[in-house]
Amino acid sequence: MFRNYFKTAWRSLWKEKTFTFLNVFGLSVAFGVAVLLSIYAFFELSFDNFHEKSDNIYQLYHTEYSAQGAQAEISNPIPLAGALQEEVPGIAKISRFNGGGLQAELGEKQVHLQSAFVDPEFFDIFTFPVAKGDQHPVQEKSEVAITKKAAINLFGKDDALGKTLNLFIGEREVPFKITSVMEDLPVNSSLKFDIALNFKSQADRNYADAKDRWDHANHEVYIELANGVSVSQFEKATRDFTNLHFSNDIENAKRDGIQPDENGQYIQQRLFSIRDVHFGSENNGIAEANRTYPYLLLGVAFLILLIASVNFVNMSIARSSQRLREIGMRKTLGAGKGQLFLQFWGESILVFLVAVILGILLAKVLLEPFQTLFNTVASFENVVSLQNISTFILGVALITFIAGGYPALLLSKLGTLKALKGKLDLNGGHRLRNALIVVQFSIAILLISGTLILREQLNFMRTKDLGFNKEQVISFPLNGKKNDARVVGLLRNELQGKPGIESVSAATNILGLGRDHTSSTSVMGFDYKGRGIKTNLLTVDYDFPKTVGLEIIKGRSFDRSRPSDSTAIIINEAMAKQMGDEDILSSSIILDDSVHFPVIGVVKNYNFQDLDKQIEPLTLFLNPGDHMRYAYVKVSRGNLSGSLDQVRIAWNKIEPNVEFLGSFLDENIDRTLRREQNMATMITSGSVIAIILSCVGLFAISLLVVSQRRKEIGIRKVVGASVSKITIMLTSDFLKLVGIAFIIATPIAWYFSGKWLENYPFRIDLSIWVFLLAGIIAILIAVFTISFRTIRAAIQNPVRSLRTE
């Protein structure tokens, strides 16, 4: 019996090759794109789920209430972790974590490694298995654990275990023994490092000099809660602890009239699940997990599948009039409703099975270029699990049952006499068809609008005046073994007089995100005229404002000829506003109870942090002999690539064994916008696919409509109707549906676009013209799609139309 159903289904599909091809093509593309988008989304959603204790692991942060409002901060003072474990119940294990970069040296070979300074309990909290060696790494200061990948990079095929590795810690070369070789970290880990060291092994300025200070924060803390202890219980239990150890900050907040939270806390310790860290964002001092991006991609995948399924339903219903006599004959010969349903549904299952197989093959073929385009390592292997496979099979079965079952049910319920007469009242079918076309184009217009707004916002952020020269400035990490100040001096000497080089400087942080993929911020709080204020810190070299292109709106820059500038500061407008002095150039701040730092200049606000943050107060301190970390070179516009080569040659001469990681600041800014770029590209791709699939369905429906109205077209031509009139008649019904889709989609697109833009303090203003453009694009595409068949039908000889009918 099933063999007979299969044969019948195959013959029917082969007979209507055009519609079969359009259905298989549309569904295959939809499934292929949906699989790729789902792989990316599920990979993102899988971050940090591999830890065996992930349900009980948390990142510690605190909400601090100040004059600037509630702010969340993950940096902690060094003594906090130990005191917290001793004084607050509910902690099973706790570890500090300070990530960064280290330079390793093996003979003449130097390798940059991503480092993690942690407490030994770190490896009991997190699931980072040890492949060889000590199963409890970094127990001693002289011990390190490295990943397999780092071991191969350093030692090749030789066994790394037990070998000595020289690392540059605080500009000193320190030997370490490799006691553990770890499995490579999963690609879906938020914590990334090549080498782990004992937390106490850090440079003195990061550990020894600050190990007893509660006013100096520089690392993250991770906690494994004891069984049975809830987040709210733990957070409540930390209040007395916080009030004791941060009493000075709390007293200053009270003095300044700061309003506490609903529990009377000026500083509240909080926990954030490790599963949420990858999606972390801040809202009024509270850390939140924002999974909008992966869920948005799943939504786009669903909408594309919906459009393809709508095409299938529409074409199946539209073709029903051509199968009426077949149905009547089968019913006359004794076929029941169930048999007919199985036959027609079997045809649908066959189409969907072929489409699913082709879709998966298409996704497999396109996976590598997809990974390259979106800079991701997401793959089938990353997301294959029993749950995901079951979800996929269930989803395909559900789509097949609904999209294929409805037309099959409609045809199987036809009466025998109506079917034999070849007459069918399709008013209900036409209404459904029209409704589904409206749904299709509503989705298409929604995606087109989203694409236009996304790209306009991205272009706005990329071209926005950030307050510094991003096109002519090269930045790179000073990651060699020589002293940073010495390297900067050598760079100046090497580049002096070179064509295209204008100035050289350095600072303790980078603008944007460099090729080393590290960034950091330092924040300092102090009393100023009886109230507490906070500022971001940046230690710079003399020529930093000139090199980067900061606009000094008051006062002057640092001057080598003035020895007093060694204790001078330059502030931005936000800092000047916070200080609140009318004559800001006569102001000074006092640090360490006695050292005065006079304000000699005010620079125009510039975006020294990510573009999704408001510009915060910033203070530039001068200390050219300090650990600068990043060099900046300003070059002329004439030959940017040639100037980059000049800088690379100079670096290779000074640090011949260290990789040059230089890039222009505009490239650094683009790296910070990687997520927005990926989102814009994916939504654009989704929009193109949605439009193509909608056009496929519209084209197929227009073929059937023209075929069904052939006699009417012939009669109208005989009585004098022009080609243009007939073309307008045939297209107007479809264009009305696109117009209805525009009316439905526009307010939805406006609402969600506005909500998304609220995440950015610097954003475009929504304009009705964007949505009108989306509607016009949809209409033009619909007209273009329909016109092929309608114009051909309108110019056809009416005698031929009537004779054929």
Secondary structure, 3 states (H helix, E strand, C coil): CHHHHHHHHHHHHHHCHHHHHHHHHHHHHHHHHHHHHHHHHHHHHCCCCCCCCHHHEEEEEEEEEECCEEEEECCEECCHHHHHHHHCCCEEEEEEEEEEEEEEEECCEEEEEEEEEECCCHHHHCCCCEEEECCCCCCCCCEEEEEHHHHHHHHCCCCCCCCEEEEEECCEEEEEEEEEEECCCCCCCCCCCCEEEEHHHCCCCCCHHHCCCCCCEEEEEEEEECCCCCHHHHHHHCHHHHHHHCHHHHHHHHHCCCCCCCCCCCEEEEEEEHHHHHHEEEECCEEEECCHHHHHHHHHHHHHHHHHHHHHHHHHHHHHHHHHHHHHHHHHCCCCHHHHHHHHHHHHHHHHHHHHHHHHHHHHHHHHHHHHHHCCCCCHHHHCCHHHHHHHHHHHHHHHHHHHHHHHHHHHCCCHHHHHHCCCCCHHHHHHHHHHHHHHHHHHHHHHHHHHHHHHHHHHHHHCCCCCCCCCEEEEECCCCCCHHHHHHHHHHHHCCCCCEEEEEEECCCCCCCCCCCCCCEEEEEEECCEEEEEEEEEECCCHHHHHCCCEEEECCCCCCCHHHHHCEEEEHHHHHHHCCCCHHHCEEEECCCEEEEEEEEECCCCCCCCCCCCCCEEEEECCCCCCCEEEEEECCCCHHHHHHHHHHHHHHHCCCCCCCCEEHHHHHHHHCHHHHHHHHHHHHHHHHHHHHHHHHHHHHHHHHHHHCHHHHHHHHHCCCCHHHHHHHHHHHHHHHHHHHHHHHHHHHHHHHHHHHCCCCCCCCCCHHHHHHHHHHHHHHHHHHHHHHHHHHHCCCHHHHHHHC
